[in-house]
Amino acid sequence: MENQIREWKKVLIPYEQAVEELKVKFKSIRKEYREMNDYSPIEFVTGRVKKISSIIEKSKRRGIPENRIVELMEDIAGIRIMCQFRDDIYKVVELIRARNGKDLQIVYEKNYIKNTKESGYKSYHIIIKYRLQTALGEKEILAELQIRTLAMNFWATIEHSLNYKYKKNIPELVRNRLKKAADAASALDDEMYEIRKEIIKAQLLFERKSNIVTDITNNIRLLILAEREDEAVQFQKRFDKLWEEGMMDDFEDLLVDIKNELPRYKIFSSD
């Protein structure tokens, strides 16, 4: 048994590497949007490699021979991409399609949003082949990308827990209530879609203010390092006052004033 577990751990090493690489790639997309002060269709990203016990249990349930698990099981490596709004899901799908044939290859797609499962499950799945470099050379593995809204993910997490508890045989009463919860989650997505413009506008404004505030505080520190503490104190006082009542234009003006001071002191010049 110990030898079997040891062998499985070796088999799963490239899957763990693939999950980490894919997480970094999708998080980088999100970061790029935010650094450009643009709205990102990706809210956050998680990933996991199936546990050995889950792989073996699923292979028996699906009738997959042990020597063909790596070849036939598509979700040993899983990436979950969460979106705020339903239409963001399709934007993410297009981002993934744009990478097809480059750093990944799409095998097929499953749209459980338009084709909702009987249980109420909604999500967009993309099965990919992902090529990576390992210590033992090049390796290609299958991975499953799940793209869904936060509401869809909340419901799916609950359903997964109940399926685990009842071993896929959820009592009818619980199943009916779960279906009603799926309808409620879908209604929430509908409501959020209707006010998405206001939500996105508010979030972008917050992000922009956050970036400006970071720039202001960093530049005030530079003034202190340049031994211009009097100017730094005055700018800090202006900033403290704006923090309570200032508008975005006021913060931008303050940042411009600070930056106009910095070049005079030649902070980065050497003696």
C-alpha positions as CSV (number, residue, x, y, z in Angstrom):
1,M,0.0,0.0,0.0
2,E,2.8,2.4,0.9
3,N,4.5,1.7,-2.4
4,Q,1.3,2.4,-4.3
5,I,0.9,5.8,-2.5
6,R,4.5,6.6,-3.2
7,E,4.0,5.8,-6.9
8,W,0.9,7.9,-7.0
9,K,2.7,10.9,-5.4
10,K,5.3,10.7,-8.2
11,V,2.5,10.6,-10.8
12,L,0.8,13.7,-9.3
13,I,4.0,15.9,-9.3
14,P,3.4,17.3,-12.8
15,Y,-0.3,17.9,-12.0
16,E,0.7,20.0,-9.0
17,Q,3.2,21.9,-11.1
18,A,0.6,22.5,-13.8
19,V,-2.0,23.8,-11.2
20,E,0.6,26.3,-9.8
21,E,1.6,27.5,-13.3
22,L,-2.0,28.0,-14.5
23,K,-3.0,29.8,-11.3
24,V,-0.1,32.2,-11.8
25,K,-1.1,32.8,-15.5
26,F,-4.8,33.6,-14.7
27,K,-3.9,35.7,-11.7
28,S,-1.5,37.7,-13.9
29,I,-4.4,38.4,-16.3
30,R,-6.3,39.8,-13.4
31,K,-3.4,41.9,-12.3
32,E,-2.8,43.3,-15.7
33,Y,-6.4,44.6,-15.9
34,R,-6.2,46.2,-12.5
35,E,-2.8,47.8,-13.2
36,M,-4.4,49.4,-16.2
37,N,-7.3,50.6,-14.0
38,D,-9.6,48.5,-16.1
39,Y,-12.3,46.0,-14.9
40,S,-11.1,42.4,-14.7
41,P,-13.6,39.6,-15.6
42,I,-11.6,37.4,-13.3
43,E,-12.4,38.0,-9.6
44,F,-10.1,35.3,-8.1
45,V,-8.5,32.0,-9.0
46,T,-8.1,28.7,-7.0
47,G,-6.7,25.3,-8.0
48,R,-6.3,21.8,-6.6
49,V,-5.0,18.4,-7.5
50,K,-7.4,15.5,-6.7
51,K,-6.6,13.4,-3.7
52,I,-5.4,9.9,-4.4
53,S,-8.4,8.4,-2.7
54,S,-10.8,10.5,-4.8
55,I,-8.9,9.5,-8.0
56,I,-9.2,5.8,-7.2
57,E,-12.8,6.1,-6.1
58,K,-13.8,7.9,-9.3
59,S,-11.9,5.5,-11.5
60,K,-13.8,2.6,-10.0
61,R,-17.1,4.4,-10.3
62,R,-16.4,5.3,-13.9
63,G,-14.9,1.9,-14.8
64,I,-11.6,3.5,-15.8
65,P,-8.7,0.9,-15.7
66,E,-5.9,2.0,-13.3
67,N,-3.3,1.9,-16.1
68,R,-5.4,4.4,-18.1
69,I,-6.4,6.9,-15.3
70,V,-3.8,9.5,-16.4
71,E,-5.0,9.2,-20.0
72,L,-8.8,9.3,-19.4
73,M,-9.4,11.2,-16.2
74,E,-9.8,14.8,-17.1
75,D,-10.0,16.6,-13.7
76,I,-7.0,15.3,-11.7
77,A,-5.8,18.9,-12.0
78,G,-8.5,21.5,-11.6
79,I,-8.5,25.3,-11.9
80,R,-11.5,27.3,-10.7
81,I,-11.9,30.9,-12.1
82,M,-14.5,33.0,-10.2
83,C,-16.3,35.9,-11.9
84,Q,-18.6,38.6,-10.5
85,F,-21.1,38.5,-13.3
86,R,-22.5,35.9,-15.7
87,D,-21.3,37.7,-18.8
88,D,-17.7,37.8,-17.4
89,I,-17.7,34.0,-17.7
90,Y,-17.9,34.2,-21.5
91,K,-15.2,36.9,-21.5
92,V,-12.9,34.5,-19.7
93,V,-13.8,31.7,-22.1
94,E,-12.7,34.0,-25.0
95,L,-9.4,34.7,-23.2
96,I,-8.8,31.0,-22.9
97,R,-9.7,30.4,-26.5
98,A,-7.2,33.0,-27.5
99,R,-4.5,30.9,-25.9
100,N,-5.6,27.7,-27.7
101,G,-2.6,26.2,-29.5
102,K,-0.1,28.4,-27.7
103,D,0.4,27.5,-24.0
104,L,-2.6,25.2,-23.9
105,Q,-4.8,23.1,-26.1
106,I,-8.6,23.0,-25.7
107,V,-10.0,19.5,-25.9
108,Y,-13.6,20.4,-25.5
109,E,-16.0,22.7,-23.6
110,K,-19.1,21.9,-21.5
111,N,-21.6,24.8,-21.0
112,Y,-23.6,23.9,-17.9
113,I,-25.0,27.5,-17.7
114,K,-27.1,27.2,-20.9
115,N,-27.5,23.4,-20.3
116,T,-28.0,23.4,-16.5
117,K,-27.8,20.0,-14.8
118,E,-31.0,18.6,-13.3
119,S,-29.6,19.3,-9.8
120,G,-29.4,23.0,-10.6
121,Y,-25.6,23.0,-11.1
122,K,-24.3,25.8,-13.3
123,S,-20.7,26.3,-14.5
124,Y,-18.6,26.5,-17.7
125,H,-16.1,23.8,-18.0
126,I,-13.1,23.6,-20.4
127,I,-11.0,20.5,-20.6
128,I,-7.4,21.3,-21.8
129,K,-4.2,19.7,-22.5
130,Y,-1.4,21.5,-20.8
131,R,2.3,21.0,-21.6
132,L,5.0,21.7,-19.0
133,Q,8.7,21.2,-18.4
134,T,9.6,18.9,-15.5
135,A,12.8,17.7,-14.0
136,L,12.2,14.5,-16.0
137,G,11.5,16.3,-19.3
138,E,8.4,17.5,-21.1
139,K,5.0,16.3,-19.9
140,E,1.5,16.9,-21.1
141,I,-1.4,16.5,-18.8
142,L,-5.2,16.9,-18.9
143,A,-6.7,19.6,-16.7
144,E,-10.2,21.0,-16.1
145,L,-11.0,24.7,-16.0
146,Q,-14.2,25.7,-14.2
147,I,-15.5,29.2,-14.8
148,R,-18.4,30.4,-12.7
149,T,-19.9,33.3,-10.8
150,L,-19.5,33.7,-7.0
151,A,-23.2,32.7,-6.6
152,M,-22.7,29.6,-8.7
153,N,-19.6,28.6,-6.7
154,F,-21.4,29.0,-3.4
155,W,-24.1,26.7,-4.5
156,A,-21.8,24.2,-6.0
157,T,-19.7,24.0,-2.9
158,I,-22.7,23.2,-0.8
159,E,-23.9,20.6,-3.3
160,H,-20.4,19.0,-3.2
161,S,-20.5,18.8,0.6
162,L,-24.0,17.2,0.6
163,N,-23.0,14.7,-2.1
164,Y,-20.0,13.7,0.0
165,K,-22.2,13.3,3.1
166,Y,-24.9,11.3,1.4
167,K,-22.5,9.5,-1.0
168,K,-24.4,10.9,-4.1
169,N,-27.8,9.8,-2.7
170,I,-29.1,13.1,-1.4
171,P,-32.6,12.7,0.2
172,E,-35.4,14.0,-2.0
173,L,-36.4,16.7,0.5
174,V,-32.9,18.1,0.7
175,R,-32.5,17.7,-3.1
176,N,-35.7,19.8,-3.6
177,R,-34.5,22.5,-1.3
178,L,-31.1,22.5,-3.0
179,K,-32.8,23.0,-6.3
180,K,-34.7,26.0,-4.9
181,A,-31.4,27.4,-3.6
182,A,-30.0,27.0,-7.2
183,D,-32.9,29.1,-8.5
184,A,-32.2,31.7,-5.8
185,A,-28.5,31.8,-6.8
186,S,-29.5,32.3,-10.4
187,A,-31.9,35.1,-9.5
188,L,-29.1,36.8,-7.6
189,D,-26.9,36.6,-10.7
190,D,-29.7,38.1,-12.7
191,E,-30.1,41.0,-10.2
192,M,-26.3,41.7,-10.1
193,Y,-26.3,41.7,-13.9
194,E,-28.9,44.4,-14.0
195,I,-26.8,46.8,-11.8
196,R,-23.4,45.6,-13.0
197,K,-22.5,49.0,-14.6
198,E,-22.9,50.8,-11.2
199,I,-21.0,48.1,-9.4
200,I,-18.1,48.1,-11.9
201,K,-18.0,51.9,-11.8
202,A,-17.8,51.9,-8.0
203,Q,-15.1,49.2,-8.0
204,L,-12.9,51.0,-10.6
205,L,-13.2,54.2,-8.7
206,F,-12.1,52.5,-5.5
207,E,-9.2,50.8,-7.4
208,R,-8.1,54.1,-8.9
209,K,-8.2,55.9,-5.6
210,S,-6.3,53.1,-3.9
211,N,-3.5,53.3,-6.6
212,I,-3.3,57.1,-6.2
213,V,-3.2,56.9,-2.4
214,T,-0.3,54.4,-2.7
215,D,1.6,56.7,-5.1
216,I,1.0,59.7,-2.7
217,T,2.3,57.8,0.4
218,N,5.3,56.4,-1.5
219,N,6.3,59.8,-2.8
220,I,5.9,61.4,0.6
221,R,8.4,58.8,1.9
222,L,10.8,59.8,-1.0
223,L,10.7,63.4,0.2
224,I,11.6,62.2,3.7
225,L,14.5,60.2,2.3
226,A,15.6,63.3,0.5
227,E,15.7,65.1,3.8
228,R,12.9,67.4,2.9
229,E,10.8,66.7,6.0
230,D,9.1,70.1,6.1
231,E,7.6,69.6,2.6
232,A,6.7,66.0,3.5
233,V,4.9,67.1,6.6
234,Q,2.9,69.7,4.7
235,F,1.9,67.2,2.0
236,Q,1.0,64.7,4.7
237,K,-1.3,67.3,6.3
238,R,-3.0,67.9,3.0
239,F,-3.4,64.2,2.5
240,D,-4.9,63.7,6.0
241,K,-7.4,66.4,5.3
242,L,-8.3,64.9,1.9
243,W,-8.7,61.5,3.4
244,E,-11.7,62.7,5.3
245,E,-13.4,64.8,2.7
246,G,-11.5,65.0,-0.6
247,M,-12.7,64.1,-4.0
248,M,-10.7,62.1,-6.6
249,D,-9.5,65.3,-8.4
250,D,-8.1,66.6,-5.1
251,F,-6.0,63.5,-4.6
252,E,-4.8,63.7,-8.2
253,D,-3.8,67.3,-7.7
254,L,-1.9,66.5,-4.6
255,L,0.0,63.7,-6.3
256,V,1.0,66.1,-9.1
257,D,2.2,68.7,-6.6
258,I,4.3,66.1,-4.8
259,K,5.8,64.8,-8.0
260,N,6.7,68.3,-9.1
261,E,8.8,68.7,-6.0
262,L,10.7,65.5,-6.3
263,P,12.9,66.2,-9.4
264,R,14.4,69.4,-7.8
265,Y,16.1,67.3,-5.1
266,K,17.7,64.8,-7.4
267,I,17.0,62.0,-5.0
268,F,18.7,59.4,-7.1
269,S,21.8,61.3,-8.1
270,S,25.1,60.3,-6.5
271,D,27.7,62.7,-5.0
